[in-house]
Amino acid sequence: MVVSVESLPNSNPNTFTTTLMTCSGDPQTILRLVEEKIRVKTIALGLRITEFFHDFDRLRSGFVTASQFKRCLDTNLRLLLSPEEEELLFRKYDIKHDGTICYREFCDVINRKYPETKITPYPENFTNAAPPYLNSWRSTRHIGTQDESERLRNVLQRISTYCKQRGIDVLSTMEQYDKHKMGEITDSQFYRAFVGPQLTEAEMTLLRDKYSDPGKPGLINYLNFVQDLNTLSRTNETTFVKTDTTGIDNTVVVGIEERPEQRSVQEILDKIRIATFKYGIRISDFFKDYDKLRSGIITEGQFESALSLSVQKQAFLNMNDIKKITEYYRRPDGRVHYKEFVDMMENAFNIPELEKKPLTQVTRPGRGLLSKPLNTNLTPDEEDRVSQILDSIIEKVLKRRLVLFPFFKPYDRSKAFTRTCTKHQFGRVLRTLDLIPSPYDFNILCKKFEDRESGDINYALFCQMIEQDFVAIKVEPEEEFTFQRARMEEEQKREKLIIKIDTSNVNLNDLMGRIRHHVLINRIRVKEFFEDFDPLRLGTISQSRFIRVLASLGLTGLDGIPLTEAQMHALCNHYRHPEHSDLIVWKQFEQDVESVFTLSDLEKAPNVQVSPQTIYEMPTTGTANWSNIDPFNKEELHQAMEAWKAKCEQRRIDIVRPFKQFDKHNLGHVTRLQFRQCLAIAGLTYTEKELEAAEAAFIDDNGFSYRHFLEWIIPNRPEPLRYNILQEDLKNLNKQRVLPETKPLTSIQDVLQKIKGQVFRRRIRLYEWLKDHDKLNSGRMSFDTFRRALNPCQLELMESELSLLED
């Protein structure tokens, strides 16, 4: 059995005790009501009654004396029980019949959530719950007439719907003013903490009269208010539309606000785009808080929450608009792809990645296109009446030479300059200037200039229509400022600037071979150069950055490979991203080039044979192929090289020095004229045919390769490895015989006498030398350590004497 407040005859707390005594003489009924009274008091106070009995039962036997049981109830619950009620409780829980009370069974009955005797398919209707107000059996103040009750219910339904749709927690808001957790706040605090829809003064007075505490004037029981809102919210969820046979709704759906208009998805996106641009909102920051991994996908609830926090207020979005946007960007798995939505909103009136296109001309939206337009939902009769009202006001303004804008500006309600005011302020200014029409005409006039979202009056447009010389908003034609013009012009300019370069003559295999050769001989780590331009490690960079990295690698400088523009574009076309044409996949280029050092994933294929690095070495471009030299020139070259070689050996000519003097940077090349001067300095004679044959054999694109020429004249003789020679010398040295000892001592006494003599004559303290090698002071050490410790003392002991001493 659950005792509810509504079932009590009146709200006096003392009436409950009287009811217990007079309702029935049955002891079981009286006992059940007493237990119910204790249970409700315990739940209302939030007490764990078992803990109080544990103070008297140190051994946890589950039994206490009758006096201890009564003391717990009187001290902690502050209940006044009659002697008859106490006797019934003692008799029920005196299980052993020895005067002790089983408090454990008593606590089980009190803490039971559902009544033991009720078996029903709907147990939630019989739960043992706390009363709807804090620590009190007082009911809220009664509302007299049926009309007031209906009005109160309508107000509570509006507040419940408003708070539910916006996710407002009314209880936490009002608890901020209740520091002592009494469940009651003052009237002014209630007005301040109220977060529902805009109510009239009469409706707020009705709420105050309903939930004011009759015993404490000036205090409002906000817990009753919150409970009524929660009850209505649960009722609204189970309320459905009832229709009759004609298909016309007879019952209004509770919990859903009436929508003044149904917007399409494109209209909602335009409103969000304009609000984002106008107020400078970085809408992506709100969504990234829910996407820690930056995957671009979040849940439906997170998307609605981020959209509500970012632009709901600025774009005047309702829950239906948010639901439409969520449904539009929902994926098949139920999640929402917010990245596409954010890109569309933030790039509404600009071009993405504009920092990479400094020459692009961006066209902003035309003046007045983002302003709030006039209300066009008026009927033709209302439009005609508005025209007549404006004509009469214009006539009065011209006659009296009034300037309206300075009168409205002080009433601008926002901290910024929004050019709007409330309907009441608008009427006050017209009444001050004696321009206000009749109430019916005033309502039509406000309907024409009001904002459909906020309800404020756009007084700037009103002043513009009244005064001829005043211009508040100048709206330019939309076709002159289309939002896509900037992108179209940028794409057209890009197509004009693109120069088609012929890359058909580029041998890509030879080009990659020379790049590998350059990387190999200079030991260049290609990956480190590209990672500076790819901080997110995406493996792709732009084409301009790719060419810049190639230049930093030395592929376009004087010391590297002078790549032509056709070769650059051939590399870019070969490693271009298949989906994004403006990106280059540098990761693949890095893998192809650094394969000269080693192969990747060798641990997965241990049987793979790695090719030697010498296969990647390539001769300098323009080097002559000896198999294609004319036989006559080859014969002349052979004779000249043999003659120069013999002359250098006979006269011991240092032919290297002249070439080094002309090659300051040690590049290995000299010019043709410098080659002839070097031969003249060295005193090597030649004929014109021999000189032409030598130049044809050793000249490449960089000049005359004198290093290859010197290899023919002064061939390098292979020197043996010095390491092997040193190893042999060590072996021979170790094989030498040790000299025999001369007159070694054979007695241990003689050896000790010899040591004593050395110590006495040279003042040696052996203990200090030996102690350094015995860190633990154990008095023992190994043979090798013993010899190592005696060696610095120079005791002049022979090998046999040391062995005798050790033994």
VENSUL-V892183 format. One record per residue. N is the residue number from 1. RES is the residue in one letter. PSI is psi as a letter, one per 20 degrees, with the letter a starting at -180 (* if undefined). OMEGA is omega as a letter, one per 30 degrees, with the letter a starting at -180 (999 if undefined). D_CENTER is the distance of its C-alpha to the mean C-alpha in whole Angstrom. Layout:
((N;RES;PSI;OMEGA;D_CENTER) (N;RES;PSI;OMEGA;D_CENTER))
This chain:
((1;M;p;l;54) (2;V;p;l;52) (3;V;p;l;53) (4;S;r;a;51) (5;V;h;a;52) (6;E;h;a;53) (7;S;i;a;56) (8;L;q;a;57) (9;P;h;l;60) (10;N;r;a;59) (11;S;j;a;56) (12;N;p;a;58) (13;P;h;a;57) (14;N;i;a;61) (15;T;h;a;61) (16;F;g;l;59) (17;T;g;l;62) (18;T;h;l;65) (19;T;h;l;63) (20;L;h;a;63) (21;M;h;a;67) (22;T;i;a;68) (23;C;h;a;66) (24;S;q;l;68) (25;G;j;a;70) (26;D;p;a;69) (27;P;h;l;67) (28;Q;g;l;65) (29;T;g;l;63) (30;I;g;a;64) (31;L;h;l;62) (32;R;h;l;59) (33;L;h;l;58) (34;V;g;l;58) (35;E;h;l;56) (36;E;h;l;54) (37;K;g;l;54) (38;I;h;a;53) (39;R;g;a;50) (40;V;h;l;49) (41;K;h;l;49) (42;T;g;a;47) (43;I;h;a;44) (44;A;h;l;44) (45;L;i;a;44) (46;G;k;a;41) (47;L;q;l;44) (48;R;n;a;44) (49;I;h;a;48) (50;T;h;a;48) (51;E;h;a;47) (52;F;h;l;50) (53;F;h;l;53) (54;H;h;l;51) (55;D;h;l;52) (56;F;i;a;56) (57;D;n;a;55) (58;R;h;a;55) (59;L;j;l;56) (60;R;l;l;54) (61;S;i;a;57) (62;G;j;a;56) (63;F;q;l;59) (64;V;r;l;60) (65;T;r;a;63) (66;A;g;l;64) (67;S;h;l;64) (68;Q;h;l;60) (69;F;g;l;59) (70;K;h;l;60) (71;R;h;l;59) (72;C;g;a;55) (73;L;g;a;56) (74;D;h;a;57) (75;T;g;a;55) (76;N;h;a;52) (77;L;i;l;52) (78;R;l;l;55) (79;L;q;l;57) (80;L;o;l;60) (81;L;q;l;62) (82;S;r;l;66) (83;P;h;l;68) (84;E;g;l;68) (85;E;g;l;65) (86;E;g;a;64) (87;E;h;l;67) (88;L;h;l;66) (89;L;g;a;62) (90;F;h;a;64) (91;R;h;a;66) (92;K;g;a;63) (93;Y;j;l;61) (94;D;m;a;64) (95;I;g;a;64) (96;K;i;a;66) (97;H;k;l;69) (98;D;j;l;69) (99;G;i;l;68) (100;T;q;a;64) (101;I;p;l;61) (102;C;n;a;59) (103;Y;h;a;56) (104;R;g;l;53) (105;E;h;l;55) (106;F;g;l;55) (107;C;h;l;51) (108;D;h;l;50) (109;V;g;a;52) (110;I;h;a;50) (111;N;j;a;47) (112;R;p;a;47) (113;K;g;a;45) (114;Y;q;l;47) (115;P;q;a;51) (116;E;h;a;53) (117;T;i;a;56) (118;K;o;l;54) (119;I;o;a;53) (120;T;q;l;51) (121;P;i;l;49) (122;Y;m;a;47) (123;P;i;a;46) (124;E;i;l;43) (125;N;i;a;46) (126;F;k;a;48) (127;T;q;l;45) (128;N;n;a;46) (129;A;r;l;44) (130;A;q;l;44) (131;P;q;a;46) (132;P;j;l;44) (133;Y;r;a;44) (134;L;o;l;44) (135;N;k;a;47) (136;S;q;l;49) (137;W;j;l;51) (138;R;p;l;52) (139;S;r;l;51) (140;T;r;a;49) (141;R;p;a;52) (142;H;p;l;54) (143;I;p;a;53) (144;G;f;a;57) (145;T;r;l;57) (146;Q;h;l;56) (147;D;g;l;54) (148;E;h;l;52) (149;S;g;l;51) (150;E;g;l;50) (151;R;g;l;48) (152;L;g;l;46) (153;R;g;l;45) (154;N;g;l;44) (155;V;g;l;42) (156;L;h;l;40) (157;Q;g;l;39) (158;R;g;l;38) (159;I;g;l;36) (160;S;g;l;35) (161;T;g;a;34) (162;Y;g;a;32) (163;C;h;a;30) (164;K;g;a;29) (165;Q;h;a;28) (166;R;j;l;25) (167;G;k;a;24) (168;I;p;l;26) (169;D;o;a;27) (170;V;h;a;31) (171;L;g;a;32) (172;S;h;l;29) (173;T;g;a;30) (174;M;h;l;33) (175;E;i;l;33) (176;Q;h;l;32) (177;Y;i;a;35) (178;D;n;a;37) (179;K;h;a;37) (180;H;j;l;39) (181;K;l;l;38) (182;M;i;a;42) (183;G;j;a;40) (184;E;q;l;42) (185;I;r;a;41) (186;T;r;l;43) (187;D;g;a;44) (188;S;h;l;42) (189;Q;h;l;39) (190;F;g;l;39) (191;Y;h;a;39) (192;R;h;a;36) (193;A;i;a;34) (194;F;p;a;35) (195;V;j;a;32) (196;G;a;l;33) (197;P;r;a;35) (198;Q;o;a;37) (199;L;q;l;41) (200;T;r;a;44) (201;E;h;l;46) (202;A;h;l;48) (203;E;h;l;45) (204;M;h;l;44) (205;T;h;l;47) (206;L;g;l;48) (207;L;g;a;45) (208;R;g;l;46) (209;D;h;a;49) (210;K;g;a;48) (211;Y;j;l;46) (212;S;q;a;48) (213;D;p;a;49) (214;P;h;a;53) (215;G;i;a;54) (216;K;n;a;51) (217;P;p;l;52) (218;G;i;l;49) (219;L;q;a;46) (220;I;p;l;44) (221;N;n;a;43) (222;Y;i;l;40) (223;L;h;l;39) (224;N;g;l;42) (225;F;g;l;40) (226;V;h;a;37) (227;Q;h;l;39) (228;D;h;l;40) (229;L;g;l;37) (230;N;h;l;36) (231;T;g;l;39) (232;L;h;l;39) (233;S;g;l;35) (234;R;h;l;36) (235;T;h;a;40) (236;N;h;a;38) (237;E;h;a;36) (238;T;j;l;39) (239;T;p;a;41) (240;F;r;l;42) (241;V;p;l;43) (242;K;p;a;47) (243;T;q;l;49) (244;D;a;a;53) (245;T;h;l;55) (246;T;i;l;55) (247;G;j;a;51) (248;I;p;a;50) (249;D;p;l;48) (250;N;h;a;50) (251;T;p;l;47) (252;V;p;l;44) (253;V;p;l;41) (254;V;p;l;39) (255;G;i;l;36) (256;I;p;l;35) (257;E;q;l;35) (258;E;p;a;38) (259;R;p;a;36) (260;P;h;a;38) (261;E;q;l;37) (262;Q;o;a;35) (263;R;q;l;32) (264;S;r;a;31) (265;V;h;a;28) (266;Q;h;l;29) (267;E;h;l;30) (268;I;g;l;27) (269;L;h;l;25) (270;D;h;l;27) (271;K;g;l;27) (272;I;h;a;23) (273;R;g;a;23) (274;I;g;l;26) (275;A;h;l;24) (276;T;g;a;21) (277;F;h;a;23) (278;K;g;a;25) (279;Y;j;l;23) (280;G;l;a;21) (281;I;p;l;18) (282;R;n;a;14) (283;I;h;a;14) (284;S;h;a;10) (285;D;h;a;9) (286;F;h;a;10) (287;F;h;a;9) (288;K;h;l;5) (289;D;h;l;6) (290;Y;i;a;7) (291;D;n;a;5) (292;K;h;a;4) (293;L;j;l;6) (294;R;l;l;6) (295;S;i;a;9) (296;G;j;a;10) (297;I;p;l;12) (298;I;r;a;12) (299;T;r;a;15) (300;E;g;l;18) (301;G;h;l;17) (302;Q;h;l;14) (303;F;g;l;15) (304;E;g;l;18) (305;S;g;l;16) (306;A;g;l;13) (307;L;h;l;16) (308;S;g;a;19) (309;L;h;a;17) (310;S;g;a;16) (311;V;j;a;20) (312;Q;g;a;22) (313;K;g;a;24) (314;Q;h;a;24) (315;A;j;l;25) (316;F;l;l;27) (317;L;q;l;26) (318;N;r;a;27) (319;M;h;l;26) (320;N;h;l;28) (321;D;g;l;26) (322;I;h;l;23) (323;K;h;l;24) (324;K;g;l;26) (325;I;g;l;22) (326;T;g;l;21) (327;E;h;a;24) (328;Y;h;a;24) (329;Y;j;a;20) (330;R;q;l;21) (331;R;r;l;21) (332;P;h;a;24) (333;D;j;l;22) (334;G;i;l;21) (335;R;r;a;17) (336;V;p;l;16) (337;H;n;a;15) (338;Y;i;a;13) (339;K;g;l;13) (340;E;g;l;17) (341;F;g;a;17) (342;V;g;l;15) (343;D;h;l;16) (344;M;h;a;20) (345;M;g;a;19) (346;E;h;l;18) (347;N;k;a;20) (348;A;g;a;23) (349;F;k;l;26) (350;N;a;a;24) (351;I;p;a;24) (352;P;q;a;21) (353;E;l;a;20) (354;L;h;l;23) (355;E;i;l;23) (356;K;i;a;24) (357;K;m;a;27) (358;P;i;a;29) (359;L;j;a;32) (360;T;p;l;31) (361;Q;o;a;32) (362;V;p;l;30) (363;T;o;l;32) (364;R;r;l;31) (365;P;q;a;32) (366;G;r;a;35) (367;R;p;l;36) (368;G;i;a;37) (369;L;h;a;35) (370;L;j;l;32) (371;S;r;a;34) (372;K;p;a;35) (373;P;r;l;38) (374;L;q;l;41) (375;N;p;a;42) (376;T;j;a;44) (377;N;j;l;44) (378;L;q;l;48) (379;T;r;l;51) (380;P;h;l;53) (381;D;h;l;56) (382;E;h;l;53) (383;E;g;l;52) (384;D;h;a;56) (385;R;h;l;56) (386;V;h;l;53) (387;S;g;l;55) (388;Q;g;l;58) (389;I;g;l;56) (390;L;h;l;55) (391;D;g;l;58) (392;S;h;l;60) (393;I;h;l;57) (394;I;g;l;57) (395;E;g;l;61) (396;K;h;a;61) (397;V;g;l;58) (398;L;h;a;60) (399;K;h;a;63) (400;R;i;l;62) (401;R;l;a;60) (402;L;q;l;57) (403;V;o;a;53) (404;L;h;a;51) (405;F;g;l;47) (406;P;h;l;48) (407;F;h;a;49) (408;F;h;a;45) (409;K;h;l;43) (410;P;i;a;43) (411;Y;j;l;42) (412;D;o;a;39) (413;R;h;a;37) (414;S;r;l;33) (415;K;h;l;33) (416;A;a;a;32) (417;F;n;a;35) (418;T;i;a;34) (419;R;k;l;38) (420;T;q;l;38) (421;C;r;a;40) (422;T;r;l;41) (423;K;h;l;44) (424;H;g;l;46) (425;Q;h;l;45) (426;F;g;l;46) (427;G;h;l;50) (428;R;g;l;50) (429;V;g;l;50) (430;L;h;l;53) (431;R;h;l;55) (432;T;h;a;55) (433;L;j;a;56) (434;D;l;l;58) (435;L;j;a;57) (436;I;p;l;55) (437;P;a;l;57) (438;S;r;a;58) (439;P;h;l;55) (440;Y;g;l;55) (441;D;h;l;55) (442;F;h;l;52) (443;N;g;l;50) (444;I;h;l;50) (445;L;g;l;49) (446;C;h;l;46) (447;K;h;a;45) (448;K;h;a;45) (449;F;j;a;43) (450;E;q;l;41) (451;D;p;a;37) (452;R;i;a;37) (453;E;g;a;33) (454;S;i;a;34) (455;G;j;l;38) (456;D;r;a;38) (457;I;p;l;41) (458;N;n;a;40) (459;Y;h;l;43) (460;A;g;l;43) (461;L;h;l;43) (462;F;g;l;46) (463;C;h;a;48) (464;Q;h;l;47) (465;M;h;l;49) (466;I;g;a;52) (467;E;p;a;52) (468;Q;h;a;53) (469;D;i;a;52) (470;F;p;l;49) (471;V;o;l;46) (472;A;g;a;43) (473;I;p;l;41) (474;K;o;a;42) (475;V;o;l;40) (476;E;q;a;41) (477;P;p;a;41) (478;E;h;a;38) (479;E;i;l;40) (480;E;i;a;40) (481;F;l;l;36) (482;T;q;a;35) (483;F;h;a;31) (484;Q;j;a;31) (485;R;g;a;34) (486;A;g;a;31) (487;R;h;l;30) (488;M;g;l;33) (489;E;h;l;35) (490;E;g;l;32) (491;E;h;l;33) (492;Q;g;l;37) (493;K;h;l;36) (494;R;h;l;34) (495;E;h;l;37) (496;K;h;a;40) (497;L;i;a;38) (498;I;p;l;38) (499;I;p;a;41) (500;K;o;a;42) (501;I;p;a;43) (502;D;o;l;45) (503;T;j;a;44) (504;S;h;a;46) (505;N;j;a;48) (506;V;p;l;45) (507;N;o;a;46) (508;L;h;l;42) (509;N;g;l;44) (510;D;h;l;46) (511;L;g;l;43) (512;M;h;l;40) (513;G;g;l;43) (514;R;h;l;44) (515;I;g;l;40) (516;R;g;l;40) (517;H;g;l;43) (518;H;g;l;42) (519;V;h;a;39) (520;L;g;a;41) (521;I;h;l;44) (522;N;i;l;41) (523;R;l;a;39) (524;I;p;l;36) (525;R;o;a;32) (526;V;h;a;31) (527;K;h;a;27) (528;E;h;l;27) (529;F;h;a;28) (530;F;h;a;25) (531;E;h;l;22) (532;D;h;a;23) (533;F;j;l;22) (534;D;m;a;19) (535;P;h;l;16) (536;L;j;l;14) (537;R;l;l;17) (538;L;i;a;17) (539;G;j;l;21) (540;T;q;l;22) (541;I;r;l;23) (542;S;r;a;25) (543;Q;h;a;29) (544;S;h;l;29) (545;R;h;l;27) (546;F;g;l;29) (547;I;h;l;32) (548;R;h;l;31) (549;V;h;l;30) (550;L;h;l;34) (551;A;h;l;35) (552;S;h;l;34) (553;L;i;a;35) (554;G;j;a;38) (555;L;i;l;39) (556;T;j;a;40) (557;G;a;a;42) (558;L;h;a;45) (559;D;i;a;45) (560;G;b;a;43) (561;I;o;l;43) (562;P;n;a;44) (563;L;p;l;42) (564;T;r;a;43) (565;E;h;l;41) (566;A;h;l;42) (567;Q;h;l;41) (568;M;g;a;38) (569;H;h;l;37) (570;A;g;l;39) (571;L;g;l;36) (572;C;g;l;33) (573;N;h;a;35) (574;H;h;a;35) (575;Y;k;l;31) (576;R;q;a;30) (577;H;p;a;27) (578;P;h;a;29) (579;E;h;a;26) (580;H;o;a;25) (581;S;i;a;28) (582;D;j;a;27) (583;L;q;l;25) (584;I;p;l;27) (585;V;n;a;26) (586;W;h;a;27) (587;K;g;l;26) (588;Q;h;l;29) (589;F;g;l;31) (590;E;g;l;30) (591;Q;h;l;31) (592;D;h;a;34) (593;V;g;a;35) (594;E;j;l;34) (595;S;i;l;36) (596;V;h;a;39) (597;F;g;l;38) (598;T;r;l;38) (599;L;q;l;36) (600;S;q;l;33) (601;D;l;l;33) (602;L;h;a;36) (603;E;i;l;36) (604;K;i;a;36) (605;A;n;a;39) (606;P;i;a;41) (607;N;j;a;44) (608;V;p;l;43) (609;Q;o;l;45) (610;V;p;a;43) (611;S;q;l;45) (612;P;q;a;47) (613;Q;i;a;45) (614;T;h;a;48) (615;I;i;a;48) (616;Y;i;l;45) (617;E;p;a;48) (618;M;q;l;49) (619;P;r;l;52) (620;T;q;a;52) (621;T;p;a;52) (622;G;i;l;55) (623;T;p;a;57) (624;A;q;l;60) (625;N;o;a;61) (626;W;h;l;64) (627;S;i;a;65) (628;N;j;l;65) (629;I;q;l;67) (630;D;p;a;71) (631;P;h;l;73) (632;F;g;l;76) (633;N;h;l;73) (634;K;h;l;72) (635;E;g;l;75) (636;E;g;a;76) (637;L;g;a;72) (638;H;g;l;73) (639;Q;g;a;77) (640;A;g;a;75) (641;M;h;l;72) (642;E;g;a;75) (643;A;g;l;77) (644;W;h;l;75) (645;K;g;l;74) (646;A;h;a;77) (647;K;h;l;78) (648;C;h;a;75) (649;E;h;a;76) (650;Q;g;a;79) (651;R;j;a;79) (652;R;l;a;76) (653;I;p;l;74) (654;D;n;a;70) (655;I;i;a;69) (656;V;h;a;65) (657;R;g;l;65) (658;P;h;l;66) (659;F;h;l;63) (660;K;h;l;61) (661;Q;h;l;62) (662;F;i;a;61) (663;D;n;a;58) (664;K;h;a;56) (665;H;j;l;53) (666;N;l;l;54) (667;L;i;a;52) (668;G;j;a;55) (669;H;q;l;57) (670;V;r;l;60) (671;T;r;l;61) (672;R;g;l;64) (673;L;g;l;66) (674;Q;h;l;65) (675;F;g;l;66) (676;R;h;l;70) (677;Q;h;l;70) (678;C;h;l;69) (679;L;h;l;71) (680;A;h;l;74) (681;I;h;a;73) (682;A;i;l;73) (683;G;k;l;77) (684;L;o;a;76) (685;T;q;a;78) (686;Y;q;l;77) (687;T;r;a;78) (688;E;h;a;76) (689;K;g;l;76) (690;E;h;l;74) (691;L;g;l;72) (692;E;h;l;71) (693;A;g;l;70) (694;A;h;l;68) (695;E;h;l;66) (696;A;h;a;65) (697;A;h;a;64) (698;F;j;l;62) (699;I;p;l;61) (700;D;a;a;57) (701;D;h;a;55) (702;N;i;a;54) (703;G;b;a;58) (704;F;o;a;60) (705;S;n;a;59) (706;Y;i;l;61) (707;R;g;l;59) (708;H;h;l;60) (709;F;g;a;64) (710;L;h;l;64) (711;E;h;l;63) (712;W;g;a;67) (713;I;g;a;69) (714;I;n;a;68) (715;P;p;l;66) (716;N;p;l;64) (717;R;p;a;66) (718;P;p;l;64) (719;E;q;l;64) (720;P;q;a;64) (721;L;p;a;61) (722;R;h;a;62) (723;Y;g;l;60) (724;N;h;l;62) (725;I;g;l;65) (726;L;h;l;64) (727;Q;g;l;64) (728;E;g;l;67) (729;D;h;l;68) (730;L;h;l;67) (731;K;g;l;68) (732;N;h;a;72) (733;L;h;l;71) (734;N;h;a;71) (735;K;i;a;74) (736;Q;q;a;76) (737;R;q;l;79) (738;V;p;a;78) (739;L;q;a;81) (740;P;q;l;84) (741;E;q;a;84) (742;T;o;l;87) (743;K;m;l;89) (744;P;q;l;86) (745;L;p;a;86) (746;T;i;a;87) (747;S;q;l;87) (748;I;h;l;84) (749;Q;g;l;86) (750;D;h;l;87) (751;V;g;l;83) (752;L;h;l;82) (753;Q;h;l;85) (754;K;g;a;84) (755;I;g;l;81) (756;K;g;l;82) (757;G;g;l;84) (758;Q;g;a;81) (759;V;h;a;79) (760;F;g;a;82) (761;R;h;a;83) (762;R;j;l;79) (763;R;l;a;78) (764;I;p;l;75) (765;R;n;a;73) (766;L;h;a;72) (767;Y;h;a;70) (768;E;h;l;68) (769;W;h;a;67) (770;L;h;a;67) (771;K;h;a;65) (772;D;h;a;62) (773;H;j;l;61) (774;D;n;a;62) (775;K;h;a;58) (776;L;j;a;59) (777;N;l;a;63) (778;S;i;a;64) (779;G;j;a;67) (780;R;q;l;66) (781;M;r;a;65) (782;S;r;l;65) (783;F;g;a;68) (784;D;g;l;65) (785;T;h;l;64) (786;F;g;l;68) (787;R;h;a;69) (788;R;h;a;66) (789;A;h;a;67) (790;L;h;a;70) (791;N;g;l;70) (792;P;i;a;69) (793;C;i;l;72) (794;Q;l;l;74) (795;L;i;l;77) (796;E;l;l;78) (797;L;p;l;78) (798;M;r;a;79) (799;E;g;a;77) (800;S;h;l;80) (801;E;h;l;80) (802;L;g;l;76) (803;S;g;l;76) (804;L;h;l;79) (805;L;h;l;78) (806;E;h;a;75) (807;D;*;999;77))
